[in-house]
Amino acid sequence: MGAIDTELACIDPAALAAAVTRELDPLVGRIDRGLYPGDALRALGAQGAFRHHLATQRPDGRRDVAGAIDALAAIGRSCGSSAFMGWCQDACAWYVEQGASDTLRRELLPRLASGEVLGGTGMSNPMKYFASIERLALQGTRVPGGWRVSGRLPWVSNLGPDHVFGTAFMPLGPDGAPRTGAGVEVMALVRCDWPGVTMTEVPPFLAMDGTGTYGLAFDGVFVPDDHVLADPIGPWLKRIRNGFVLMQVGIGAGIVEGCVELMRESNLRLGHVNAFLEDGPDQIEDELGALHDRVAVLAEAVLDPADARFAEVLTARLMASELTLRATQSAMLHTGAGGYSLASPAQRRLREGYFVAIVTPAIKHLRKELDRLMRAGVR
Ligand SMILES: Cc1cc2nc3c(=O)[nH]c(=O)nc-3n(C[C@H](O)[C@H](O)[C@H](O)COP(=O)(O)OP(=O)(O)OC[C@H]3O[C@@H](n4cnc5c(N)ncnc54)[C@H](O)[C@@H]3O)c2cc1C
């Protein structure tokens, strides 16, 4: 695909919607049961789905985070698992574009933006560590030309043997003691095929089983200096965190749109009794519209490092989780026994919806962070 096609695809939601219908719709049931849709993700990437937020990868040089969110919603309207994998891809590319490595920006970023290389993000543990929820899982020792990293991450998605992912580790001094201070950790881009990286299958999930999710063991993995994205991580994290969190709204928005469709479809037959349910399609659609407008404003200031801005982003993300839970529950209640059938998308939406609420930052994590920021006087 030439540059002009990519430019058109980048700004044309109809082209993406057509690609979703062609590439994803036929696979949704199989993805739900465990098929990893690598080829479909690459095809969506070729349509420009994963380059909206990457100013350096667009012919117009614009950073359009709202466009990235809308693209994820278009994917999630069909398949929540694929929207999550799209977000993994977007986040991985976002780390590289905002990172310190010119080599990766030059050689890897265009291939991530086009979907040719697929990538993930092992940042749940670091994000929870920064929110004082758990300890940092990876540790690195300085060696000539890079770092030797060891530890385990329980779940990283959108992975395969030749994929990449971003993650963070604690640097240890020559005496084995961790660096001290806030934001002193190191962020790096890791390749799944590096010696010392072991990907292990995880037991089947309730949902999201086709997301290419693996447990990762690091056993003295050599991370060369040109794969370090930030050292120390502090200022970089403040730059990327709004985008990381905000783009997840697209996963929820797509699932909510899918639920609105299901409710409307069900109302054609059962509207006379569904009218007595809360959270009908018009109500949910109105709230999604309001959330969309709020997110579009925040997306314009995505690189703002201020805590006050981050609090607004966390609030929007929390609203997305809560709306997704309500919409998926309501879709089940609207569709009734039909929705309970394993062949129905309603029960799939319910399972996908819970994931929006538990993937980092989970609802409990969001409320903890907002509580901390409020106590610190952040407005
Ligand atoms: C399908 C799926 C895909 C995911 N993909 C990613 C990803 O791409 N990148 C990423 O960084 N994270 C990923 N996660 C993790 C996710 O973002 C959350 O961190 C996770 O769901 C737990 O969040 P929580 O806040 O509810 O923590 P809790 O469930 O409260 O757990 C707290 C901590 O306990 C430990 N723990 C709990 N259960 C287990 C277990 N079975 N095995 C090992 N440790 C455990 C972990 O350290 C966990 O973070 C994925 C999780 C799932 C279920």
The ligand as an ORCA input file, in Angstrom:
! r2SCAN-3c Opt
* xyz 0 1
  C      -6.715    -11.972     29.526
  C      -5.741    -11.081     30.214
  C      -4.832    -10.369     29.487
  C      -3.918     -9.533     30.112
  N      -3.008     -8.874     29.335
  C      -2.074     -8.117     29.937
  C      -1.082     -7.454     29.174
  O      -1.060     -7.503     27.947
  N      -0.134     -6.760     29.831
  C      -0.103     -6.669     31.174
  O       0.810     -6.034     31.710
  N      -1.062     -7.250     31.944
  C      -2.031     -7.965     31.358
  N      -3.005     -8.563     32.115
  C      -3.088     -8.245     33.547
  C      -4.207     -7.230     33.798
  O      -3.937     -5.971     33.220
  C      -4.401     -7.021     35.301
  O      -3.220     -6.611     35.905
  C      -4.848     -8.279     35.948
  O      -6.091     -8.596     35.375
  C      -4.979     -8.169     37.456
  O      -5.438     -6.936     37.789
  P      -6.017     -6.597     39.208
  O      -5.771     -5.155     39.440
  O      -7.447     -7.052     39.290
  O      -5.118     -7.418     40.208
  P      -5.514     -8.626     41.173
  O      -6.315     -9.662     40.459
  O      -6.070     -8.008     42.388
  O      -4.116     -9.298     41.439
  C      -3.047     -8.617     42.033
  C      -1.761     -9.327     41.668
  O      -1.736    -10.666     42.169
  C      -0.952    -11.481     41.311
  N      -1.771    -12.561     40.729
  C      -3.102    -12.729     40.868
  N      -3.492    -13.859     40.205
  C      -2.393    -14.380     39.638
  C      -2.134    -15.505     38.814
  N      -3.101    -16.354     38.428
  N      -0.876    -15.712     38.385
  C       0.120    -14.890     38.757
  N      -0.045    -13.807     39.529
  C      -1.288    -13.554     39.969
  C      -0.468    -10.577     40.195
  O       0.750     -9.997     40.508
  C      -1.562     -9.510     40.176
  O      -1.165     -8.340     39.494
  C      -3.932     -9.407     31.522
  C      -4.868    -10.120     32.282
  C      -5.767    -10.945     31.641
  C      -6.761    -11.690     32.481
*
